[in-house]
Amino acid sequence: MKIFKSGLSGKDYPEKERISLSSVKENITELIIKDYPQIESNSSISIDELNHYRQKFIENFMAKEIGDLNDLEKMVLTNINERSTLSDKIEDDNDSKGTFGQRLSDKIAHFGGSWSFIISFLSFMFIWIGINIWLLGQQSFDPFPFILLNLILSCIAALQAPLIMMSQNRQEDKDRKRAKKDYMINLKSEVEIRMLHEKIDHLINSQQQQLIEIQKIQIDMLNDIMNKMAIKNP
């Protein structure tokens, strides 16, 4: 297997990983020259070393445009460098998370905002009123105007309000986490698109260089043929 020596680290790499420094984009070349000022323009580097400086260029660009990299951006860049899927790192929210009180408040708020609660509550009120007016008559335990029923309703309303607020706070936390995850995924997509443009530019430059080399070889072959014909036909 053919190998070559990297102009950066001096290590040996397979020939198929050879990248000419002259084919690398100018802004990435500037970063390489900044770290290795003694490197020559016709030197060769490996794909891994090129990817390292692509990563460094992205970090510098994001730091300049956005400011200091926060933990989310570093996590995105790490996932890109490791070629892992960001969605695998993100845990989905589910009802099993949170304290017992938070889960209970979610269930109560969900039930309190449904037709089941409305129908059950109206049925309870009609049964209560029916028992105290028609069934028990004068011996009712809560005669009209149903003071005990009003007290129960007040207690339910007093407890239901903070439970609903707790559930709303939980929902806001979930929305914030979901927005955070969406931001991370969108950021990774943007950075990967930029890296894809870099790779396409590199492929185009490499193909152009190969075509130029082929043309040079063909011109040399034509010159040889013409020289031979000139010798045979003076």
N, C-alpha and C positions, 0 to 999 in steps of 0.2 A: 504494500500500500504506500503510495506516494505521500510524503509529508512535506511541510514547509515550516519555517521558523517565523513566529510572529514578531513584527517590528516593535510591539509594545512590551510584551512580557518576556520575549525570547524563548518561549515554550514552543514545542513541536505540536502541530495540529495536522489532521488529515487534509489532503489537497482539496477535497470537495468543500471544505469550510473556509477556503481562502477568499478574502475580500480585499480588493485593491483600495488603498486609501484614497486614490484619486477618484474613485467611483462613489465615495461617500459624500453625502450632502455637506455643503460648506459649513453650515452652522454646527453640525456634529464634528466635522473636521477641526473646527476652531477649538472645541472642548478638548479633543485629543491632543492637539498641539500645545494647548495650555498646560496639560499635565506632562506631556512628553515633548518638550521643545526640540530635542535632538532628532526626532523622527523625520524621515525623509518622505517626500511626496509619493515616491514610487514604492513605498513599503507596503507590506500586506499584513492584514490583521484577520482574526478569526470572527466567525459569526457571533460567538458568545461575547467577545470583547466589544463588538459593534452594538449588540443589544444592551450591554452595560452602559455605554455612552448614550444610546437612545433614551434609556431610562433616566439617566442623569440630565439630559437635555429637557425631557418632559418635566422633571422636578423643578429645574431652574425656571422653565417657562411658567409653570403654575405658580411658583413662588413669586415671580415678578408680577403676574396678572392678578392673582387672588390674594397674595400676602403669604404669610407663613403657613406652611402646610399643617392642617389640623389632622386629628387622628383618623377621620373618615377618609381623607384624601390619601394618607399614607397607607391605609388598609386597601384602598383601591389599587394603588400603585404596586403594593406587595402582591396582590392577587394577579395583576397583569404580569408581573415578573415571574410568578410561579405558574402562570397559565392555568389558574384554577377558576372555577365558576363562582362568582360572588354570591349568587343566590343560594349556593350550598352552605355559605357561612352564616346566612341569616336565618334566625329561628322564627317560625311563624307564631303569631299570637293565637292563643286558644283559651278556652274557658277554664282550663285546669290551672292556669297561672294566677297569681295574686293570692291574697289572704282569704280566709273563709268569709270574713265580713264583706270583702269586695265582691266575691263570687255570689254571695247571697243578695247583695244589693243589686247586682246585675239581673239576677233572676226575678227579684221582686219588681224592679223597674220594667223588665220585659213583660211580666204578667200584668202590671198595673196599666200598661199602655196598649192592652189588647181588648177585643170584644168579649173575650171570656170573663175578664174582670168586670166589665160593665154589666153584662148579663147576670153574673153571679151576685154582684152588689145590689142590683135592682131586685133580684129574686129574694135576697136576704131581707131587704127593706120591706117588701110586700108581705113576706111571711111573718116578720116581726109585727107589723101593723095589724095583719089579720089575726094573729094570735091574741094580741092585747085588746082588740076591739070586738071581734066576733066570737072567738073561742072561749076566752076567759071572762069576758064581760066586766062585771064590777070587781072581780077578783084579779084583775090584770096586774102584773108586776111592774108595768111601765105604761100607765094610763096616758091619754092625750094630755099635753102636747109632746109626749114621748121624750122626756128629759134624758132618760138613760140612753136612748138611741142617739140623741144629739151628742151626748158625751162620748159615746163610742165612735161616732163619725168624726168628731173633733180630734180624738186620739189617733185615729187612722190617718187623718189629713196631716197631723203634726209629725207622725213618723214617716209618712210617705214622702213628704217634701225633702228631708235630708237624704233619704235613700235614693231618690231620683237624682239629686245633686251629686251624690257619690258616684252613681252610675255615669252621669255626664262627665265627671272628672276622669273616670276610667276611660271613657270613649275618647276624650281629648288626648289622653296619654297614648292611646292606641293610634290615633290619627297622627300625632307627632312622630311616633316610631315608624309608621308607614311612610310618612313624608321623608323621614331620614333615610329609609331604605331606598325609596325612589330616587332620592338625590344621589346616593352612592352608585346605584345601577346606571343612572344617566351619566354620571361623571366617568364611570369606567367605559361606557360606550363611546363617549366623546374622545377619551384618551386613546382607545383602541382604534378609532377611525383615523386619528392623527398618525398613529404608528403604521396603519395600513397604507396611508398616503406615502409615508417614508419608504416602506417596502416596495411599493409600486414604482416610486422614483428610482429606487436602487435597481430594480429589475430592468426598467427602461434604459438606464445608463449602461448596465451590463450588456444588454442586448445590442445597444448601439456600438459599444466597444468591440463586441464579437463580430458584428457586421463589418466594421472598419478593418479589423484584422483579416477577415475573409477576403475583403476587397483588395487589401494590400497583397495577399498571397496570390489572388487571381491576376493582379497587375504584374507581379513578378513572373508568374507562369507565362503570361502573354509576351512579356519582354524576352523571356528565354526562347519562346517559339519564334518570335520575329528575328532574334539574333541568329538562330539556327538557319532560318530561311534566307537571311541575308548572306550567310556564309556559303550556302549551297548555290545561291543564285547571285553571283557577284555582278 
